[in-house]
């Protein structure tokens, strides 16, 4: 880690100086000339601006992308949704790669910088698809002629822009929060460090909420009113400003040195346990290799086969300083227990995938909103792509009510501190998500019946005499489900996993969303394949009035119900969970970071509009 340094330069006795300066030089003592101060609050606006502008640009592109692909590229609904699923999966998975690259190879500053450049290039290429007519299929102007479909090069250019945007997100999102916290870590003990960090976190998450709301309202409104050229051009400009602001403050940043890769530690444990599979378990605890100082001295009995990775076969396996002579022949008890902790939480982690599948169904509400009355007044209507903002609003209101009203009130009634354990909130989130899908299906069933009664069966662009404000209910339920499950899961991972695995705890959420996007594509394709036939329209037809989107919603609700039962079984198998103050846990120094004086904080992953690290 770069520390603030002072350069000592001897004075030149031969130079012409004032009498006082001559007197000082006669002692030949060096005068310290302090270098520019690094870190602190001066860097906060640049880091927050980089993240906020990236949020506005990226989240502003997603809501109306279904309309752009189906209208300009004439893709079918299933093809469009699957493409967006794959894009979201890449956007959620690459931050995990970015976290590994930042921690083990490039460092967070360079990773964020490269991510900003890739995000700008991706948004610029996407803007070109709207600016250059030959970059997309020609318009269907002549009657009687079949419309031309998208060519291979046109499709590849579009996918290339999505790939660049995903790579950019993989560089920025996992590193911004931790890199910002690094700016307040100047070594030594600072009694005000916790207050400073809490202030930074508050501004960081506030800017995240505001930027996502701006994206879901302002950018979407510009796309609807001014067209794709302006609607895609502004995000490109914002991404350029995001990169510019970040690099402008480069001289002021504290840039941490890279650390060892925890994923490599997991691989070593598996390899060494396999190599030692024929060894017998030792009778003495001293035959297990562990770190000097604090930490477990003996491995636990759970997943016992992994314990063979830390068995000392001969005294030559350990150096005099207590370090393994060959890390691929001997691991520590700590490394084994870290892998065990990860394996134990995987079943409960998998229960959150179903909620992410439900949240990823962004194209269905968009088509519903397009066919409904969205007017608030005679002169203003909410853009169809902006209804996702109600998810963010509900999430924020719930967090505030839960933390500032419900818990204090319950504690006052009980006469003791009251809080729901993270694992309980995870289960409640699954239940609320199930209810959201049920309500979505009911609203769609009513909307479709009205559309048919109004003679709009063959006119998917027709407006149904039904208020789109009904869609606020399922969006709000989704926001509450996200607040309960995602935030509860974050606390659960940080409580159950060792402090040295903070990056893994954060990466699990992003990995879950990536898997959910892929599985959502599988579910969507299967439903489309098995629900259509000769003279039979698919449930998820491109014509929303001919399809049965309500059946699809209720299928997801049924799957979520079974997922809730699976969650209960996983809880029973897991056993009692730890309940700790997650904020204080994040402030604690990790044993692995003693050399760096680094604050190991959760790394942020975003795909759907959420605050998974709240």
C-alpha positions as CSV (number, residue, x, y, z in Angstrom):
1,X,0.0,0.0,0.0
2,X,1.2,3.4,-0.9
3,X,2.0,5.4,2.2
4,X,2.4,9.1,2.5
5,X,6.2,9.8,2.3
6,X,8.5,12.7,3.0
7,X,11.4,13.5,0.7
8,X,14.5,14.6,2.4
9,X,16.7,17.0,0.2
10,X,20.0,18.5,1.5
11,X,20.2,22.2,1.2
12,X,22.8,23.6,-1.3
13,X,25.2,25.7,0.7
14,X,26.5,27.4,-2.5
15,X,23.1,29.0,-3.2
16,X,22.2,32.5,-2.3
17,X,19.9,32.4,0.6
18,X,18.6,34.6,3.5
19,X,20.6,34.7,6.7
20,X,18.2,32.4,8.4
21,X,18.5,29.9,5.6
22,X,22.3,30.0,5.7
23,X,22.2,29.4,9.5
24,X,20.0,26.3,8.9
25,X,22.3,25.0,6.2
26,X,25.3,25.2,8.4
27,X,23.9,22.3,10.4
28,X,23.6,20.2,7.2
29,X,20.3,18.9,8.5
30,X,17.7,17.8,5.9
31,X,14.4,19.6,5.7
32,X,11.4,17.3,5.1
33,X,9.4,18.3,2.1
34,X,6.0,16.5,2.3
35,X,4.6,14.9,-0.8
36,X,1.0,15.4,-1.8
37,X,-1.5,13.9,0.7
38,X,-3.2,10.8,-0.6
39,X,-6.7,9.4,0.2
40,X,-9.3,10.9,2.4
41,X,-12.5,12.7,1.5
42,X,-10.9,14.5,-1.4
43,X,-11.1,11.2,-3.4
44,X,-14.7,10.4,-2.4
45,X,-16.5,12.6,-5.1
46,X,-14.5,11.1,-7.9
47,X,-15.1,7.5,-6.8
48,X,-18.8,8.0,-6.1
49,X,-19.2,9.9,-9.4
50,X,-17.6,7.1,-11.3
51,X,-19.9,4.5,-9.8
52,X,-23.0,6.8,-10.1
53,X,-22.5,7.7,-13.7
54,X,-21.9,4.0,-14.6
55,X,-25.2,3.2,-12.9
56,X,-27.1,5.8,-14.8
57,X,-25.6,4.7,-18.1
58,X,-26.0,0.9,-17.7
59,X,-29.3,0.8,-15.9
60,X,-30.7,3.3,-18.3
61,X,-30.0,1.0,-21.2
62,X,-31.7,-2.2,-19.9
63,X,-35.4,-1.3,-19.3
64,X,-36.2,-0.4,-22.9
65,X,-33.9,-2.9,-24.6
66,X,-36.7,-5.3,-25.2
67,X,-38.5,-2.6,-27.2
68,X,-35.4,-1.7,-29.1
69,X,-34.6,-5.3,-30.1
70,X,-38.1,-6.3,-31.0
71,X,-38.7,-3.0,-32.9
72,X,-35.4,-2.2,-34.6
73,X,-34.0,-5.7,-34.9
74,X,-37.4,-7.5,-35.3
75,X,-36.5,-10.3,-32.9
76,X,-39.1,-12.5,-31.5
77,X,-40.0,-12.2,-27.8
78,X,-38.3,-15.4,-26.7
79,X,-35.1,-14.6,-28.7
80,X,-35.0,-11.1,-27.2
81,X,-35.5,-12.3,-23.7
82,X,-32.9,-15.0,-24.0
83,X,-30.4,-12.5,-25.3
84,X,-31.1,-10.2,-22.4
85,X,-30.8,-13.2,-20.0
86,X,-27.3,-14.0,-21.4
87,X,-26.3,-10.4,-21.2
88,X,-27.4,-10.1,-17.6
89,X,-25.7,-13.5,-16.8
90,X,-22.4,-12.1,-18.2
91,X,-22.9,-8.8,-16.3
92,X,-23.4,-10.7,-13.0
93,X,-20.6,-13.2,-13.5
94,X,-17.8,-11.0,-14.7
95,X,-17.6,-9.0,-11.5
96,X,-16.4,-12.2,-9.8
97,X,-13.6,-12.4,-12.3
98,X,-13.0,-8.7,-11.8
99,X,-12.6,-9.2,-8.1
100,X,-10.1,-12.0,-8.5
101,X,-8.1,-10.0,-11.1
102,X,-8.1,-6.9,-8.9
103,X,-7.1,-8.7,-5.7
104,X,-4.5,-11.0,-7.3
105,X,-3.0,-9.2,-10.3
106,X,-3.9,-5.7,-11.4
107,X,-5.1,-4.0,-8.2
108,X,-8.4,-2.2,-7.7
109,X,-7.4,1.2,-9.3
110,X,-6.3,-0.3,-12.6
111,X,-9.2,-2.7,-12.7
112,X,-11.8,0.1,-12.2
113,X,-10.0,2.3,-14.8
114,X,-10.0,-0.5,-17.4
115,X,-13.6,-1.3,-16.5
116,X,-14.6,2.4,-17.1
117,X,-12.9,2.4,-20.5
118,X,-14.6,-0.9,-21.6
119,X,-18.0,0.5,-20.4
120,X,-17.6,3.6,-22.4
121,X,-16.6,1.6,-25.5
122,X,-19.6,-0.7,-25.1
123,X,-22.0,2.2,-24.7
124,X,-20.4,4.0,-27.7
125,X,-20.8,0.8,-29.9
126,X,-24.4,0.5,-28.9
127,X,-25.0,4.1,-29.8
128,X,-23.5,3.4,-33.2
129,X,-26.1,0.7,-33.8
130,X,-28.7,3.4,-33.5
131,X,-26.7,6.0,-35.5
132,X,-25.7,3.9,-38.5
133,X,-28.6,2.6,-40.5
134,X,-26.7,-0.3,-42.0
135,X,-25.9,-1.5,-38.4
136,X,-29.5,-2.9,-38.1
137,X,-32.1,-4.3,-40.5
138,X,-33.8,-1.8,-42.9
139,X,-37.3,-0.6,-42.1
140,X,-40.3,-2.4,-43.6
141,X,-41.6,0.3,-45.9
142,X,-42.8,-1.6,-48.9
143,X,-46.1,-3.5,-48.5
144,X,-46.2,-7.0,-49.8
145,X,-42.5,-7.6,-49.2
146,X,-41.1,-9.6,-46.4
147,X,-39.1,-7.7,-43.9
148,X,-35.4,-8.4,-43.9
149,X,-34.1,-10.1,-40.8
150,X,-30.9,-9.3,-38.9
151,X,-27.7,-10.3,-40.6
152,X,-24.8,-12.0,-38.9
153,X,-22.5,-8.9,-38.8
154,X,-25.4,-6.8,-37.5
155,X,-26.1,-9.3,-34.7
156,X,-22.4,-9.6,-33.8
157,X,-22.0,-5.9,-33.5
158,X,-24.9,-5.7,-31.1
159,X,-23.6,-8.6,-29.0
160,X,-20.1,-7.1,-29.1
161,X,-21.5,-3.9,-27.5
162,X,-23.2,-6.0,-24.8
163,X,-19.9,-7.9,-24.1
164,X,-18.0,-4.7,-23.7
165,X,-20.6,-3.4,-21.3
166,X,-20.4,-6.6,-19.3
167,X,-16.6,-6.5,-19.1
168,X,-16.8,-2.9,-17.9
169,X,-19.2,-3.8,-15.2
170,X,-16.9,-6.6,-14.2
171,X,-14.2,-4.1,-13.6
172,X,-16.1,-1.3,-11.8
173,X,-18.7,-3.0,-9.7
174,X,-16.7,-5.4,-7.5
175,X,-14.0,-2.8,-6.7
176,X,-15.6,0.6,-6.2
177,X,-16.8,0.2,-2.6
178,X,-13.6,-1.5,-1.4
179,X,-11.4,1.0,-3.3
180,X,-13.3,3.9,-1.7
181,X,-12.9,2.4,1.7
182,X,-9.1,2.0,1.0
183,X,-8.8,5.8,0.8
184,X,-9.5,6.1,4.5
185,X,-7.0,3.4,5.5
186,X,-3.7,5.2,6.2
187,X,-2.2,2.8,8.6
188,X,-2.3,2.9,12.4
189,X,-5.3,3.1,14.6
190,X,-7.8,5.9,14.0
191,X,-10.6,6.2,16.5
192,X,-12.7,8.1,13.9
193,X,-12.2,5.5,11.2
194,X,-15.6,3.8,11.8
195,X,-17.5,7.1,11.7
196,X,-15.7,8.1,8.5
197,X,-16.4,4.8,6.8
198,X,-20.0,4.9,7.9
199,X,-20.3,8.3,6.3
200,X,-18.7,7.1,3.1
201,X,-21.0,4.0,3.0
202,X,-24.1,6.3,3.5
203,X,-23.1,8.6,0.6
204,X,-22.1,5.6,-1.6
205,X,-25.5,3.8,-1.2
206,X,-27.5,7.0,-1.4
207,X,-25.8,7.9,-4.7
208,X,-26.5,4.3,-5.9
209,X,-30.2,4.6,-5.2
210,X,-30.4,8.1,-6.7
211,X,-28.5,7.1,-9.9
212,X,-30.6,4.0,-10.5
213,X,-33.8,6.1,-10.1
214,X,-32.5,8.6,-12.5
215,X,-31.7,5.9,-15.0
216,X,-35.2,4.3,-14.7
217,X,-36.9,7.6,-15.1
218,X,-34.8,10.2,-16.9
219,X,-32.9,8.0,-19.4
220,X,-35.9,5.9,-20.2
221,X,-38.0,9.0,-20.7
222,X,-35.5,10.4,-23.1
223,X,-35.4,7.2,-25.1
224,X,-39.2,7.2,-25.4
225,X,-39.5,10.9,-26.3
226,X,-36.3,11.7,-28.3
227,X,-35.5,8.3,-29.8
228,X,-32.7,5.9,-29.6
229,X,-30.0,8.2,-31.0
230,X,-30.3,10.6,-28.1
231,X,-31.4,7.8,-25.6
232,X,-28.2,5.8,-26.3
233,X,-25.9,8.8,-26.9
234,X,-26.4,10.3,-23.4
235,X,-25.4,7.0,-21.6
236,X,-22.2,7.0,-23.8
237,X,-21.4,10.6,-22.8
238,X,-22.0,9.7,-19.1
239,X,-19.6,6.7,-19.3
240,X,-17.0,9.0,-20.9
241,X,-17.4,11.4,-17.9
242,X,-17.3,8.5,-15.5
243,X,-13.9,7.4,-16.8
244,X,-12.6,10.9,-17.0
245,X,-13.6,11.8,-13.4
246,X,-12.0,8.6,-12.1
247,X,-8.6,9.2,-13.8
248,X,-8.5,12.9,-12.9
249,X,-8.0,12.0,-9.2
250,X,-5.3,9.4,-9.9
251,X,-2.6,11.3,-8.1
252,X,-4.7,11.5,-4.9
253,X,-5.6,7.8,-4.6
254,X,-4.2,5.3,-2.1
255,X,-3.5,2.3,-4.3
256,X,-3.3,-1.0,-2.4
257,X,-1.0,-3.7,-3.5
258,X,-2.4,-7.0,-4.7
259,X,-2.9,-9.9,-2.4
260,X,-3.1,-13.7,-2.7
261,X,-6.0,-15.4,-4.4
262,X,-8.4,-17.2,-2.1
263,X,-9.7,-19.2,-5.0
264,X,-6.3,-20.7,-5.5
265,X,-6.3,-21.7,-1.8
266,X,-9.5,-23.7,-2.4
267,X,-8.0,-25.5,-5.3
268,X,-4.9,-26.4,-3.3
269,X,-7.0,-27.9,-0.5
270,X,-8.9,-30.1,-2.9
271,X,-5.7,-31.2,-4.7
272,X,-3.8,-31.9,-1.5
273,X,-6.8,-33.8,0.1
274,X,-7.0,-36.0,-3.1
275,X,-3.2,-36.6,-3.0
276,X,-3.4,-37.6,0.7
277,X,-6.7,-39.6,0.4
278,X,-4.9,-42.9,1.5
279,X,-3.5,-41.4,4.6
280,X,-4.9,-42.3,8.0
281,X,-6.2,-39.7,10.3
282,X,-3.7,-38.8,13.0
283,X,-4.3,-39.5,16.7
284,X,-2.5,-36.4,17.9
285,X,-3.7,-32.9,17.2
286,X,-0.1,-31.7,16.7
287,X,0.0,-33.6,13.4
288,X,-2.3,-31.0,11.8
289,X,-0.6,-28.0,10.2
290,X,-2.0,-24.6,11.3
291,X,-1.0,-21.0,11.3
292,X,1.1,-19.6,14.2
293,X,-1.0,-17.5,16.6
294,X,-4.8,-17.4,16.7
295,X,-7.0,-19.6,14.7
296,X,-8.3,-23.2,14.8
297,X,-5.6,-25.7,15.8
298,X,-7.6,-28.8,14.8
299,X,-10.1,-29.2,11.9
300,X,-13.7,-29.9,12.6
301,X,-15.3,-33.3,12.0
302,X,-17.7,-32.0,9.3
303,X,-16.6,-32.9,5.7
304,X,-13.8,-34.8,7.3
305,X,-12.3,-36.0,4.1
306,X,-10.9,-32.5,3.5
307,X,-8.9,-32.8,6.8
308,X,-6.3,-34.9,5.0
309,X,-5.1,-31.7,3.3
310,X,-3.6,-30.4,6.5
311,X,-2.0,-33.6,7.8
312,X,1.8,-33.3,8.4
313,X,3.3,-36.4,6.9
314,X,6.9,-35.6,7.9
315,X,8.8,-32.8,9.8
316,X,10.3,-31.8,6.4
317,X,6.9,-30.6,5.3
318,X,7.1,-27.6,7.5
319,X,9.8,-24.9,7.5
320,X,11.4,-23.6,10.8
321,X,9.2,-20.5,10.5
322,X,6.0,-22.6,10.5
323,X,5.2,-22.2,6.8
324,X,4.6,-25.2,4.6
325,X,7.6,-26.1,2.5
326,X,5.3,-26.8,-0.5
327,X,1.8,-25.4,-0.4
328,X,0.7,-28.0,-2.9
329,X,1.6,-30.7,-0.5
330,X,0.4,-29.3,2.8
331,X,-2.4,-26.8,3.7
332,X,-3.3,-25.1,6.9
333,X,-6.3,-25.9,9.1
334,X,-7.6,-22.4,8.4
335,X,-7.6,-23.1,4.6
336,X,-9.5,-26.3,5.1
337,X,-12.1,-24.7,7.3
338,X,-12.6,-21.9,4.9
339,X,-13.4,-24.3,2.1
340,X,-15.7,-26.3,4.5
341,X,-17.6,-23.1,5.4
342,X,-18.1,-22.3,1.7
343,X,-19.4,-25.8,0.9
344,X,-21.8,-25.6,3.9
345,X,-23.5,-22.4,2.7
346,X,-23.9,-23.5,-0.9
347,X,-27.3,-25.2,-0.4
348,X,-28.7,-22.1,1.3
349,X,-27.1,-20.0,-1.4
350,X,-28.9,-22.0,-4.1
351,X,-32.3,-21.1,-2.6
352,X,-31.8,-17.5,-3.6
353,X,-31.5,-18.3,-7.3
354,X,-35.3,-18.6,-7.6
355,X,-35.9,-15.1,-6.4
356,X,-33.3,-13.8,-8.9
357,X,-35.2,-15.7,-11.7
358,X,-38.4,-13.9,-10.7
359,X,-36.6,-10.5,-10.6
360,X,-35.1,-11.1,-14.0
361,X,-38.5,-11.2,-15.8
362,X,-38.2,-7.5,-16.8
363,X,-39.5,-7.9,-20.4
364,X,-42.9,-9.2,-19.3
365,X,-43.8,-6.1,-17.1
366,X,-42.6,-3.9,-19.9
367,X,-45.0,-5.4,-22.5
368,X,-47.8,-5.3,-19.9
369,X,-47.2,-1.6,-19.2
370,X,-47.0,-0.7,-22.9
371,X,-50.6,-2.1,-23.3
372,X,-52.1,-0.4,-20.3
373,X,-53.0,3.2,-19.4
374,X,-49.9,4.8,-17.9
375,X,-51.2,8.4,-17.5
376,X,-50.9,10.2,-14.2
377,X,-52.4,13.3,-15.7
378,X,-53.8,14.1,-19.1
379,X,-50.5,15.5,-20.2
380,X,-48.0,13.1,-18.5
381,X,-47.7,9.3,-18.6
382,X,-45.0,7.1,-16.9
383,X,-42.7,5.5,-19.5
384,X,-43.3,1.7,-19.7
385,X,-39.6,1.0,-18.8
386,X,-39.8,3.2,-15.7
387,X,-42.0,0.9,-13.6
388,X,-38.9,-0.8,-12.2
389,X,-38.3,2.3,-10.2
390,X,-41.1,1.2,-7.8
391,X,-39.0,-1.8,-6.9
392,X,-36.2,0.5,-5.8
393,X,-38.6,2.8,-4.0
394,X,-40.2,-0.1,-2.1
395,X,-36.8,-1.6,-1.3
396,X,-35.6,1.7,0.2
397,X,-38.8,2.3,2.1
398,X,-38.8,-1.2,3.6
399,X,-35.1,-0.9,4.7
400,X,-35.8,2.4,6.4
401,X,-39.1,1.2,8.1
402,X,-37.5,-2.1,9.2
403,X,-34.4,-0.4,10.6
404,X,-35.9,2.8,12.0
405,X,-39.4,1.9,13.0
406,X,-40.2,-1.8,13.2
407,X,-37.1,-3.0,15.1
408,X,-37.1,-0.1,17.7
409,X,-40.9,-0.5,18.2
410,X,-40.6,-4.3,18.7
411,X,-37.6,-3.8,21.0
412,X,-39.6,-1.3,23.1
413,X,-42.5,-3.6,23.4
414,X,-40.4,-6.6,24.3
415,X,-38.1,-4.6,26.6
416,X,-35.0,-6.1,25.0
417,X,-33.2,-5.8,21.6
418,X,-35.2,-7.5,18.9
419,X,-34.0,-8.4,15.3
420,X,-34.8,-11.1,12.8
421,X,-32.0,-13.4,12.1
422,X,-30.6,-13.2,8.5
423,X,-31.7,-16.7,7.7
424,X,-35.3,-15.9,8.8
425,X,-35.4,-12.8,6.5
426,X,-34.1,-15.0,3.6
427,X,-37.1,-17.3,4.0
428,X,-39.5,-14.4,4.3
429,X,-38.1,-12.9,1.1
430,X,-38.8,-16.2,-0.8
431,X,-42.4,-16.2,0.5
432,X,-42.9,-12.5,-0.6
433,X,-41.4,-13.3,-4.0
434,X,-43.9,-16.2,-4.4
435,X,-46.8,-13.8,-3.6
436,X,-45.4,-11.3,-6.1
437,X,-45.6,-13.9,-8.9
438,X,-49.2,-14.9,-7.9
439,X,-50.3,-11.2,-7.9
440,X,-48.5,-10.6,-11.3
441,X,-50.5,-13.5,-12.8
442,X,-53.8,-12.3,-11.4
443,X,-53.2,-8.8,-12.9
444,X,-52.2,-10.2,-16.3
445,X,-55.2,-12.5,-16.3
446,X,-57.5,-9.5,-15.8
447,X,-55.7,-7.4,-18.3
448,X,-55.9,-10.1,-21.0
449,X,-59.6,-10.7,-20.5
450,X,-60.2,-6.9,-20.9
451,X,-58.0,-6.8,-24.0
452,X,-60.0,-9.6,-25.6
453,X,-63.3,-8.1,-24.7
454,X,-62.2,-4.8,-26.2
455,X,-61.4,-6.6,-29.5
456,X,-57.6,-6.3,-29.2
457,X,-56.8,-10.0,-29.5
458,X,-54.8,-9.5,-32.7
459,X,-53.6,-6.0,-31.8
460,X,-50.8,-6.3,-29.3
461,X,-50.1,-2.6,-29.7
462,X,-53.6,-1.6,-28.7
463,X,-54.2,0.2,-25.4
464,X,-56.4,-1.6,-22.8
465,X,-58.7,0.4,-20.6
466,X,-56.9,-0.6,-17.4
467,X,-54.6,1.4,-15.3
468,X,-50.9,0.4,-15.4
469,X,-50.7,1.5,-11.7
470,X,-51.8,-2.0,-10.8
471,X,-48.2,-3.1,-11.8
472,X,-46.9,-1.1,-8.8
473,X,-48.1,-3.9,-6.5
474,X,-46.0,-6.7,-7.8
475,X,-43.0,-4.4,-8.3
476,X,-43.3,-3.3,-4.7
477,X,-43.5,-6.9,-3.5
478,X,-40.4,-7.7,-5.5
479,X,-38.6,-4.8,-3.8
480,X,-39.6,-6.1,-0.4
481,X,-38.5,-9.6,-1.3
482,X,-35.2,-8.3,-2.5
483,X,-34.7,-6.3,0.7
484,X,-35.5,-9.3,2.8
485,X,-33.6,-12.0,1.0
486,X,-30.6,-10.3,-0.6
487,X,-29.7,-8.2,2.4
488,X,-30.4,-11.1,4.7
489,X,-28.2,-13.4,2.6
490,X,-25.4,-10.8,2.6
491,X,-25.5,-10.8,6.4
492,X,-25.7,-14.5,6.6
493,X,-22.6,-15.0,4.3
494,X,-20.6,-12.5,6.3
495,X,-21.7,-14.1,9.6
496,X,-21.0,-17.7,8.6
497,X,-17.9,-17.3,6.4
498,X,-14.4,-16.4,7.9
499,X,-13.4,-12.7,7.7
500,X,-10.7,-13.6,5.2
501,X,-13.5,-14.7,2.8
502,X,-15.2,-11.3,2.5
503,X,-14.8,-11.1,-1.2
504,X,-16.3,-14.6,-1.6
505,X,-19.3,-13.6,0.5
506,X,-19.9,-10.7,-1.9
507,X,-19.3,-12.8,-5.0
508,X,-21.9,-15.4,-4.0
509,X,-24.7,-12.9,-4.7
510,X,-23.4,-12.0,-8.1
511,X,-22.8,-15.7,-8.9
512,X,-26.4,-16.5,-7.9
513,X,-27.8,-13.9,-10.2
514,X,-25.7,-15.1,-13.1
515,X,-26.9,-18.7,-12.6
516,X,-30.4,-17.4,-12.3
517,X,-30.2,-15.6,-15.6
518,X,-29.0,-18.8,-17.3
519,X,-31.7,-20.9,-15.7
520,X,-34.3,-18.3,-16.5
521,X,-33.4,-18.7,-20.2
522,X,-33.7,-22.5,-19.9
523,X,-37.2,-22.1,-18.3
524,X,-38.3,-19.6,-20.8
525,X,-37.2,-21.7,-23.8
526,X,-38.8,-24.8,-22.3
527,X,-42.1,-23.1,-21.8
528,X,-42.0,-21.7,-25.3
529,X,-41.3,-25.1,-26.8
530,X,-43.8,-27.2,-24.9
531,X,-46.7,-24.8,-24.8
532,X,-47.0,-24.1,-28.6
533,X,-48.0,-26.4,-31.4
534,X,-50.2,-26.6,-34.5
535,X,-52.7,-23.9,-34.2
536,X,-51.8,-23.3,-30.6
537,X,-50.1,-20.1,-29.4
538,X,-47.2,-20.2,-27.0
539,X,-47.8,-19.0,-23.4
540,X,-45.1,-16.4,-24.0
541,X,-46.1,-15.3,-27.5
542,X,-44.8,-12.0,-28.9
543,X,-48.4,-11.0,-29.1
544,X,-49.2,-10.4,-25.4
545,X,-52.9,-10.8,-25.9
546,X,-52.7,-14.2,-27.7
547,X,-50.2,-15.6,-25.1
548,X,-50.9,-16.6,-21.5
549,X,-48.3,-14.7,-19.5
550,X,-50.4,-15.3,-16.4
551,X,-49.7,-19.0,-16.7
552,X,-46.0,-18.3,-16.9
553,X,-46.2,-16.2,-13.8
554,X,-48.1,-18.9,-11.9
555,X,-45.6,-21.5,-13.0
556,X,-42.8,-19.3,-11.5
557,X,-45.0,-19.0,-8.3
558,X,-45.3,-22.7,-8.1
559,X,-41.5,-23.2,-8.5
560,X,-40.9,-20.5,-5.8
561,X,-43.3,-22.4,-3.5
562,X,-41.3,-25.6,-3.9
563,X,-38.1,-23.5,-3.4
564,X,-39.5,-22.4,-0.1
565,X,-39.9,-26.0,1.0
566,X,-36.3,-26.7,-0.2
567,X,-35.1,-23.7,1.9
568,X,-36.7,-25.1,5.0
569,X,-35.0,-28.5,4.5
570,X,-31.6,-26.7,3.9
571,X,-32.1,-24.7,7.1
572,X,-32.8,-27.9,9.1
573,X,-29.7,-29.6,7.6
574,X,-27.5,-26.5,8.2
575,X,-28.3,-26.2,11.9
576,X,-27.9,-23.1,14.1
577,X,-26.5,-20.1,12.4
578,X,-24.3,-17.3,13.8
579,X,-26.0,-13.9,14.4
580,X,-23.5,-11.0,14.5
581,X,-23.5,-7.3,13.8
582,X,-22.5,-7.2,10.2
583,X,-21.3,-3.6,10.2
584,X,-18.9,-4.3,13.0
585,X,-17.8,-7.5,11.3
586,X,-16.9,-5.5,8.1
587,X,-14.8,-3.1,10.2
588,X,-12.7,-5.9,11.8
589,X,-9.2,-6.4,10.4
590,X,-8.6,-9.7,8.7
591,X,-5.6,-11.9,9.7
592,X,-4.6,-12.1,6.1
593,X,-4.5,-8.3,5.8
594,X,-2.1,-7.6,8.6
595,X,0.7,-6.8,6.2
596,X,-1.5,-4.5,4.1
597,X,-3.5,-2.8,6.8
598,X,-6.3,-3.3,4.4
599,X,-10.0,-3.0,5.1
600,X,-11.6,-6.0,3.5
601,X,-15.1,-4.9,2.5
602,X,-17.9,-6.4,0.5
603,X,-17.5,-6.0,-3.2
604,X,-20.5,-4.7,-5.1
605,X,-22.3,-6.7,-7.9
606,X,-25.2,-5.4,-9.7
607,X,-27.5,-6.6,-12.4
608,X,-31.1,-6.0,-11.6
609,X,-31.7,-2.7,-9.8
610,X,-30.8,-3.7,-6.3
611,X,-28.6,-2.9,-3.3
612,X,-27.3,-6.4,-2.6
613,X,-24.6,-5.0,-0.3
614,X,-26.9,-2.8,1.8
